[in-house]
Amino acid sequence: MTATVFAMVLGAALLHAAWNALVKVNADRLVLVAIMQASQIAVALLVVPFVALPTPESWPYILASTALNTAYFLFLIGAYRYGDLSHVYPIARGVAPLIVAVLSIAVVGEVLNSQATLSVVLIALGIMSLTLTRGAEGFRQPKAMLYAVGTGVFIAGYTVVDGMGARLAESAHSYTFWVHLLNGIPIVLLALYLRRGQVTQSLRSSWKLGALAGIFSLVAYWIVIWAMTQAPMAMVSAVRETSMVFAVLFGVFFLKERLNLARLASIGTTLIGTVMLKLSK
């Protein structure tokens, strides 16, 4: 992974943490996610006339990505419903790069050297260990853990699908905006159905926050898809998930959360893995 790609993916991780922080502070997460998706559809509508159509070979991946992203958001909302963010989300984000590594090697045929493999494992363990920093009670919530692991599986699924699809599309930019043109439709329709009668009120209170989160998410996604055309998927996925480190720092500096020794150890493990990944050949 070149220094440019590495820096860009770290920037995407920062944006990813930012939009998740915005979702965290909103009471109705389904509506906020729907506003995010609607804003991304609006941006995609403005951009797609100026980019080439993805190749025919990439369209099955675009459709699969739409299904996997919809499932991801539904499981993410479910994880937030049944468990605390600090317990379930590190599990979801930590599981994902491990699954991506296995799939990218077994299905795509990518090759990771021993240092890169160890780096991915360290990053994943560092992220998942954040769930233990407030105790082990989260593991006694089976529904929360089920949704957390399911969220991680779908993250890994759309990551691998998007990596393969973007390479076949011959343009990461074209693939990104066509995916986002379609991705948001199921969630927007679902929110309109489930929150009928409340949509107007929710839009008034949340549209600015949702639109900002949507732009952050779109740019982060765009960078990651481009990066997966330049570097192995497992490496890109692992660096992206360092967004959890940024999320912890946001919590400490903006939400006044405590930074204890356990959290510092988790962050340290993740950062060691990240530096090792950058230095791997």
C-alpha positions as CSV (number, residue, x, y, z in Angstrom):
1,M,0.0,0.0,0.0
2,T,1.5,3.3,-1.1
3,A,1.8,6.3,1.3
4,T,-0.9,8.2,-0.7
5,V,-3.4,5.3,-0.5
6,F,-2.7,4.8,3.2
7,A,-3.2,8.5,4.0
8,M,-6.4,8.6,1.9
9,V,-7.9,5.6,3.7
10,L,-6.9,7.1,7.1
11,G,-8.8,10.2,6.0
12,A,-11.8,8.0,5.1
13,A,-11.6,6.4,8.6
14,L,-11.8,9.9,10.2
15,L,-14.9,10.7,8.1
16,H,-16.4,7.4,8.9
17,A,-16.0,8.0,12.7
18,A,-17.4,11.5,12.2
19,W,-20.7,10.3,10.6
20,N,-21.1,7.5,13.2
21,A,-20.7,10.1,15.9
22,L,-23.5,12.1,14.3
23,V,-25.7,9.0,14.2
24,K,-24.9,8.2,17.8
25,V,-26.3,11.5,19.1
26,N,-29.5,11.2,17.2
27,A,-32.5,9.6,18.9
28,D,-34.2,8.2,15.7
29,R,-31.4,6.5,14.0
30,L,-33.6,5.0,11.2
31,V,-34.8,8.4,10.1
32,L,-31.2,9.9,10.3
33,V,-29.9,7.0,8.2
34,A,-32.7,7.5,5.7
35,I,-31.8,11.2,5.4
36,M,-28.2,10.2,4.9
37,Q,-29.2,7.9,2.1
38,A,-31.5,10.4,0.5
39,S,-28.7,13.0,0.5
40,Q,-26.4,10.5,-1.2
41,I,-29.0,9.7,-3.8
42,A,-29.3,13.5,-4.5
43,V,-25.5,13.8,-4.9
44,A,-25.3,10.7,-7.1
45,L,-28.1,12.0,-9.4
46,L,-26.0,15.2,-10.0
47,V,-22.8,13.2,-10.7
48,V,-23.9,10.1,-12.7
49,P,-24.6,12.1,-16.0
50,F,-20.9,13.1,-16.0
51,V,-19.4,9.6,-15.4
52,A,-19.3,6.6,-17.6
53,L,-21.7,3.7,-17.1
54,P,-20.1,0.8,-15.2
55,T,-19.2,-2.2,-17.4
56,P,-22.0,-4.8,-17.7
57,E,-19.8,-7.2,-15.7
58,S,-20.0,-5.0,-12.7
59,W,-23.8,-4.6,-12.5
60,P,-24.4,-7.8,-10.5
61,Y,-21.9,-6.5,-7.9
62,I,-23.7,-3.1,-7.8
63,L,-27.1,-4.9,-7.1
64,A,-25.4,-7.2,-4.6
65,S,-23.9,-4.3,-2.8
66,T,-27.3,-2.6,-2.6
67,A,-28.7,-5.7,-0.8
68,L,-25.8,-6.1,1.5
69,N,-25.7,-2.4,2.5
70,T,-29.4,-2.5,3.2
71,A,-28.9,-5.5,5.5
72,Y,-25.9,-3.8,7.1
73,F,-27.9,-0.7,8.1
74,L,-30.8,-2.8,9.4
75,F,-28.5,-4.9,11.5
76,L,-26.6,-1.8,12.7
77,I,-29.9,-0.2,13.8
78,G,-30.8,-3.5,15.5
79,A,-27.5,-3.6,17.3
80,Y,-28.0,-0.1,18.6
81,R,-31.5,-1.1,19.8
82,Y,-30.4,-4.2,21.8
83,G,-27.0,-3.2,23.0
84,D,-24.8,-0.2,23.9
85,L,-22.7,1.3,21.1
86,S,-19.5,0.9,23.0
87,H,-20.1,-2.9,23.3
88,V,-21.6,-3.9,19.9
89,Y,-20.0,-1.6,17.4
90,P,-16.3,-2.6,18.1
91,I,-17.3,-6.2,17.6
92,A,-18.9,-5.4,14.2
93,R,-16.0,-3.3,13.0
94,G,-13.4,-5.7,14.3
95,V,-14.9,-8.8,12.9
96,A,-15.1,-7.3,9.4
97,P,-11.4,-7.0,8.4
98,L,-10.8,-10.6,9.5
99,I,-13.6,-11.9,7.3
100,V,-12.5,-9.6,4.4
101,A,-8.9,-11.1,4.8
102,V,-10.2,-14.6,4.5
103,L,-12.6,-13.9,1.6
104,S,-10.0,-11.8,-0.3
105,I,-7.5,-14.7,-0.1
106,A,-9.9,-17.6,-0.6
107,V,-12.3,-16.0,-3.2
108,V,-10.4,-13.2,-4.9
109,G,-6.9,-14.8,-4.8
110,E,-5.1,-11.9,-3.1
111,V,-1.9,-12.6,-1.3
112,L,-0.8,-11.1,2.1
113,N,2.6,-11.6,3.5
114,S,3.1,-12.7,7.1
115,Q,3.6,-9.1,8.4
116,A,0.5,-7.8,6.7
117,T,-1.5,-10.7,8.0
118,L,-0.3,-10.2,11.6
119,S,-1.1,-6.5,11.2
120,V,-4.7,-7.1,10.1
121,V,-5.2,-9.5,13.1
122,L,-3.7,-6.9,15.5
123,I,-5.9,-4.1,14.2
124,A,-9.0,-6.4,14.4
125,L,-8.2,-7.5,18.0
126,G,-7.4,-3.9,19.1
127,I,-10.8,-2.8,17.8
128,M,-12.7,-5.7,19.3
129,S,-11.0,-5.3,22.6
130,L,-12.7,-1.9,23.0
131,T,-15.9,-3.7,23.8
132,L,-14.2,-5.0,27.0
133,T,-13.2,-1.6,28.3
134,R,-16.6,-1.2,30.1
135,G,-16.8,-4.7,31.4
136,A,-18.2,-8.0,30.0
137,E,-21.9,-7.4,30.5
138,G,-22.3,-6.9,26.8
139,F,-21.5,-10.5,26.2
140,R,-24.6,-11.5,28.3
141,Q,-26.9,-9.8,25.7
142,P,-27.3,-12.5,23.0
143,K,-29.4,-10.4,20.7
144,A,-27.0,-7.5,20.8
145,M,-24.0,-9.8,20.1
146,L,-25.9,-11.5,17.2
147,Y,-26.7,-8.2,15.6
148,A,-23.1,-7.0,16.1
149,V,-21.6,-10.1,14.5
150,G,-24.2,-9.9,11.7
151,T,-23.3,-6.3,11.1
152,G,-19.7,-7.3,10.8
153,V,-20.5,-10.1,8.3
154,F,-22.5,-7.7,6.1
155,I,-19.7,-5.0,6.3
156,A,-17.2,-7.7,5.1
157,G,-19.7,-8.8,2.4
158,Y,-20.2,-5.4,0.8
159,T,-16.5,-4.6,1.2
160,V,-15.4,-7.6,-0.9
161,V,-18.3,-7.2,-3.4
162,D,-17.4,-3.5,-3.9
163,G,-13.7,-4.3,-4.3
164,M,-14.4,-6.8,-7.0
165,G,-17.1,-4.7,-8.6
166,A,-15.0,-1.6,-8.8
167,R,-12.2,-3.4,-10.4
168,L,-14.6,-4.8,-13.0
169,A,-16.3,-1.4,-13.5
170,E,-13.0,0.1,-14.8
171,S,-13.8,3.2,-12.8
172,A,-14.0,3.5,-9.1
173,H,-15.8,6.8,-9.4
174,S,-18.5,5.5,-11.7
175,Y,-19.0,2.4,-9.5
176,T,-19.3,4.5,-6.3
177,F,-21.9,6.9,-7.6
178,W,-24.1,4.3,-9.3
179,V,-23.9,2.2,-6.1
180,H,-25.1,5.2,-4.1
181,L,-27.8,6.0,-6.5
182,L,-29.4,2.6,-5.8
183,N,-28.1,1.8,-2.2
184,G,-30.3,4.3,-0.4
185,I,-33.7,3.5,-2.0
186,P,-34.6,0.5,0.2
187,I,-33.8,2.3,3.4
188,V,-35.6,5.5,2.4
189,L,-38.7,3.5,1.5
190,L,-38.5,1.5,4.7
191,A,-38.2,4.7,6.8
192,L,-41.2,6.3,5.0
193,Y,-43.3,3.2,5.8
194,L,-42.2,2.7,9.4
195,R,-42.2,6.3,10.4
196,R,-45.2,7.4,8.4
197,G,-46.8,10.3,10.2
198,Q,-43.6,11.3,11.8
199,V,-41.5,12.0,8.7
200,T,-42.2,15.8,8.6
201,Q,-41.3,16.4,12.2
202,S,-38.2,14.2,12.0
203,L,-37.0,16.0,8.8
204,R,-37.3,19.4,10.5
205,S,-35.2,18.3,13.4
206,S,-32.6,16.1,11.7
207,W,-32.2,17.0,8.0
208,K,-29.1,19.1,8.4
209,L,-27.4,16.5,10.6
210,G,-28.4,13.7,8.3
211,A,-27.3,15.5,5.2
212,L,-23.9,16.2,6.7
213,A,-23.5,12.6,7.9
214,G,-24.5,11.5,4.4
215,I,-21.8,13.6,2.7
216,F,-19.2,12.3,5.1
217,S,-20.2,8.8,4.5
218,L,-20.3,9.2,0.7
219,V,-16.8,10.7,0.6
220,A,-15.4,8.0,2.9
221,Y,-17.0,5.2,0.8
222,W,-15.7,6.8,-2.4
223,I,-12.1,6.8,-1.0
224,V,-12.3,3.2,0.2
225,I,-13.7,1.9,-3.2
226,W,-10.9,3.8,-5.0
227,A,-8.3,2.4,-2.6
228,M,-9.4,-1.2,-3.2
229,T,-8.6,-0.7,-6.9
230,Q,-5.0,0.3,-5.8
231,A,-4.3,-2.1,-2.9
232,P,-5.4,-5.5,-1.4
233,M,-8.9,-5.4,0.1
234,A,-7.9,-6.8,3.4
235,M,-5.3,-4.0,4.0
236,V,-7.8,-1.3,3.0
237,S,-10.5,-2.8,5.2
238,A,-8.2,-3.0,8.2
239,V,-7.0,0.6,7.9
240,R,-10.6,1.8,7.4
241,E,-11.6,0.2,10.6
242,T,-9.2,2.3,12.6
243,S,-12.1,4.7,12.5
244,M,-12.9,3.2,15.9
245,V,-9.8,4.9,17.3
246,F,-11.1,8.2,15.9
247,A,-14.5,7.5,17.4
248,V,-13.0,6.9,20.8
249,L,-11.1,10.2,20.6
250,F,-14.3,12.0,19.5
251,G,-16.0,10.6,22.6
252,V,-13.2,11.7,24.8
253,F,-12.8,15.2,23.5
254,F,-16.3,16.1,22.4
255,L,-18.6,13.8,24.5
256,K,-16.5,13.9,27.6
257,E,-16.1,10.2,27.8
258,R,-13.3,8.7,30.0
259,L,-10.1,7.4,28.5
260,N,-8.9,4.7,30.9
261,L,-6.0,2.3,30.7
262,A,-8.0,-0.4,29.0
263,R,-9.0,1.9,26.2
264,L,-5.4,3.1,25.8
265,A,-4.2,-0.5,25.5
266,S,-6.9,-1.1,22.8
267,I,-5.9,2.0,20.9
268,G,-2.2,1.1,21.3
269,T,-2.8,-2.4,19.8
270,T,-4.7,-1.0,16.9
271,L,-2.1,1.7,16.2
272,I,0.8,-0.8,16.4
273,G,-1.1,-3.0,13.8
274,T,-1.7,0.1,11.6
275,V,2.0,1.1,11.6
276,M,3.1,-2.5,10.9
277,L,0.6,-2.7,8.0
278,K,2.0,0.5,6.5
279,L,5.6,-0.8,6.8
280,S,4.7,-4.2,5.3
281,K,5.8,-4.9,1.7
